[in-house]
Amino acid sequence: MTNKTIGRISLACILWSIFIFIICLLPSYDIPNTGITIPYLDKYVHATIFFIFNILLCSILIMKFRLKNLSLFFLSTFISFLYGGIIELLQQYSIGRSCDINDLIADLIGAFLATLLCMFTRKYFRV
């Protein structure tokens, strides 16, 4: 991979991190009500946004740092856990939001699934 490609993926990861930060810390009254009543919808959203975050993160770790599967698994999962945990702790200071361990678990499930996907498809990364 070229440095340009790695730079673009890094930028996408940073922008996605900022998006996660903003969307998770918005006061609850700023979040539009869609009228959709799917049980645990917010957990699916958490898992999805951290799945995307971890795909980008794993891509960087594979292409730039050439991490092997075990190191990739532990480092990417730790970073996602740390980022998700910080966001959950900060949510208790946001109006109408609260710290929820189930959100952190959903974040980790999304990150875990993304890491597994990257581990099993890493042969398609042109490193």
Buried (B, 14 or more C-beta within 10 A) or exposed (E): EEEEEBEEBBEBBEEBBEEBBEEBBBEEEEEEEEEEEEEEEEBBBBBBBBBBBBBBBBBBBBBBEEBEBEEBBEBBBEBBBEBBBEBBEBBEEBEEBEBBEEBBBBBBBBBBBBBBBBBEEBEEEEE
